[in-house]
Amino acid sequence: MSIKVRSGPHPKADSWRSKPNLPIFHRILSGLNIFPPHSDEVYKPAPGEKMPVSRDLYQVFSPLPLAFVPFGLLYWYYNYVSAEMPSPLTVWMGLILHTLVFGGITMWYFNALVRKHGYLDAGVGRDTVSYDLVPKVGFEIFGAAILRPAVVVLGCYDPSQPPRLSWWLPVQLFMLTLTEDFTYYWFHRFCHEVDSAWSIHRRHHTTKHPTTMLLGYADDLQEFVDLIGSPIISWFMCPFGFEVTATWIYILVFVQLAGHTGLRMHFGAIMTGPFLRPFGLELVVEDHDLHHRHGWKDSYNYGKQSRFWDTLYGTAGDRVEGFEENLDYNLTH
């Protein structure tokens, strides 16, 4: 079947979904119903309308608790089924399945929030996945679901150790996340400021108003760094156990997806926000959204988990819609 459509990310690029006789992979991806809503399908804020604030407590009622499912299942298995822990292969297969389910539910969740609260920069359409990009985007989704769990299992799963989490988990997650944000900050900034490195990152910036399905849309080297390079380096710097690392990987996906939603809500990064908010260093959705609107050497906000490193090194930008005077703490999900 031949469908002539404009190539690359752009508003309503997924209009091909209504066509008959689509290839099997296109039908599968379309049938998952994870495509973001178009700008004319979501709430339009009135001129001067304040931005709602998402408090940390509300994220407890999001898909976030599902990040603890792998630990919960291993704990149940060890205490009520067998003291002999599952094999690494079994755990890897389980993590792959859970990654796909968790990612899908998270995307449904953010699509619902976008429909209710609208998009940032509301007068501009949001980019979606064109017909020709489906194989690449699909490969990125399934590749992430396979590779990240493989790295976690190979790196820190020990069948001889019972499953356990510490009361220090929030601090452990914060340390791991801030470390990952440091490694990614410098890779990200390097790609923007060094002429020869821009080719690594250029494709990801072909979308100026991204949506969740374009999170992994990038050149091959950046995909590698995003998926496993930066997390591996961070884990070697903060080598926590399997249960902490597996939980962290899922919450990391949640925050990364949030940053590409374009959601018009003061929605913070849960693993760093509670620690950094008192110092004005919390990352919210708008920060990375503003980063995407700029190109090569005209950008800022290189961190993807916090504003700590951007503020420290002088690359933090001002918010356009989510500044303090424009926030409404009385509005909720």
KAKA-V12072 format. One record per backbone hydrogen bond with DSSP energy under -1.0 kcal/mol. NH is the residue of the N-H (numbers start at 0). CO is the residue of the C=O. Records with the same first field share a line. If there is no record, write none. Layout:
BEGIN
NH=CO ; CO
END
This chain:
BEGIN
12=9
14=11
16=13
17=14
18=15
26=22
27=23
28=24
29=25
30=26
31=27
32=29
40=37
42=114
48=45
50=325
52=327
53=265
57=54
59=56
60=57
61=58
65=62
66=63
67=64
68=65
71=67
72=68
73=69
74=70
75=71
76=72
77=73
78=74
79=75
80=76
81=76
90=86
91=87
92=88
93=89
94=90
95=91
96=92
97=93
98=94
99=95
100=96
101=97
102=98
103=99
104=100
105=101
106=102
107=103
108=104
109=105
110=106
111=107
112=108
113=109
114=110
115=111
116=112
117=113
119=261
123=120
126=208
127=9
132=129
136=132
137=133
138=134
139=135
140=136
141=137
142=138
143=139
144=140
145=141
146=142
147=143
149=145
150=146
151=147
152=148
153=149
154=150
155=151
156=152
160=157
168=165
171=167
172=168
173=169
174=170
175=171
176=172
177=173
178=174
179=175
180=176
181=177
182=178
183=179
184=180
185=181
186=182
187=183
188=184
189=185
190=186
191=187
192=188
193=189
196=193
199=196
200=197
201=197
205=202
213=210
214=211
217=215
222=218
223=219
224=220
225=221
226=222
227=223
228=223
229=224
231=227
232=228
233=229
234=230
235=231
236=232
237=233
239=237
244=240
245=241
246=242
247=243
248=244
249=245
250=246
251=247
252=248
253=249
254=250
255=251
256=252
257=253
258=254
259=256
260=257
263=117
264=262
265=51
266=264
268=282
272=268
275=271
276=272
278=275
279=276
280=275
284=266
286=283
288=284
289=285
290=286
291=287
293=290
300=314
306=280
310=306
311=307
312=308
314=309
325=322
326=323
327=50
END
